[in-house]
Amino acid sequence: MKFLIIIPTHNEENNILFTLKSLQQQTFQDFSCIVVNDGSTDKTQQVVDGFILNHPKFKILNLQESAHQPGAKVVRTFNKGLETVVLNDFDVICKFDADIIFPPNYLMKVNQIYETQPKAGMVSGIVKIPKSIFEMALAFDFKDEKHQWKFENLSSKNHVRGPIKSYRKQCFQDMKGLRPVLGWDNIDVMLARINGWEIITIKDLWVKHLRPTAFQYKNQKAEKLGEYFYNIGLNLPLTLISSAKSSLKNRSLGEFLTTMKSFFKQKGKRELSKDEIKFIRKLRWKQIFTKK
C-alpha cells in the first residue's frame, strides 16, 4: 500500500526535524510526505527546506497564515495539502503532527493492519509524553530503559489520537473527509463507524509527543466542551447529561454551567448531516445506558 502523509505545521522549528528524520528512517518506505507550512514566523520553512533538499519523498507547501480557529485551522491546513495530490495514487492517508517522533517500524506495523484486516478504516499506535525532560540524545531510542515516557492519558488506548491519524482511503472518502470544526478528531471516529469501518490501535506501538496536548485553564476546557457537544449534534437532554457527567468527574459546578452556557451560544451551521447526527445521538444514548 502507498501512504500519503500530510503534516500541518505552524512554528515548529524546534520539533519538525525530529518528525521528518523519524519518517525518513522508516523501514516501510512506500510513502510521500507533504509539510503544509501555515505561515510560520520562525525558521520552520528553512528547516524543512534544508531537509527536503536530499530527501525527494518530502515536499513543502507554504501558505499565508490562516486565522486561528480551534479544530478548523488544522483541518483546513491539512486540506490544502490534500488538494495538491491525486488521491487515486494512494491507499492510506495520514494526518500527522509536526512534533511527533515515530519508531522505525511504525508505518510497517500500520501497513500490516491495513493489509490483513480489510475492514480496518483507521489505524494508529498510542501516544506517549515525557515524564519530565526530553533528552535529545535519546530522541530516536524507543527502548526507554530510563522509563522517561508515559501514556498521554487524554483518551483511552482504543482511540486513534489526532496527532497520528491514518485512514484507509475508502474510509476517508466514505466519511467525506475531515470536518473543519472543534472535535474533528472524535467526529472522524464516529463517521468511520457510521460507514461500517473498524477503528484499530496497536497498543504496543507508541510514538513520542514532544509538546503534550492540554488545556491551560478549566474554563477554557469547559467552553470547548460545550462547543464540541454542539458540533457533534447533541440535543439538550444529551448535552445536560454529558455536561453533568464531566463536571461530576471533576467535582465542579462551575464547569457544568460554563459548558452549558457555551453550548447555548453556538449558532453556526453544523458540519454533520441529519443522518450522521441521528447516528451519533443514538450512539451517545447507548453509551449512557450501557456504561457503569
ABEGO torsion letter per residue (X at the ends): XBBBBBBBBBGAAAAAAAAAAAAAABABABBBBBBBBBGBABAAAAAAAAAAAABAABBBBBBBBBBBBBGAAAAAAAAAAAAABBAAABABBBBBBAABBBBAAAAAAAAAAAAABAABABBBBBBBBBABBBBAAAAABAAGAAGABBBBBABBAABBBAAABBBBAAAAAAAGEBBBBBGAAAAAAAAAAAAGBBBBBBAABBBBBABBBBBABAAAAAAAAAAAAAAAGBBAAAAAAAAAAAAAAAGBAAAAAAAAAAAAABABBBABBAAAAAAAAAAAAAAAAABX
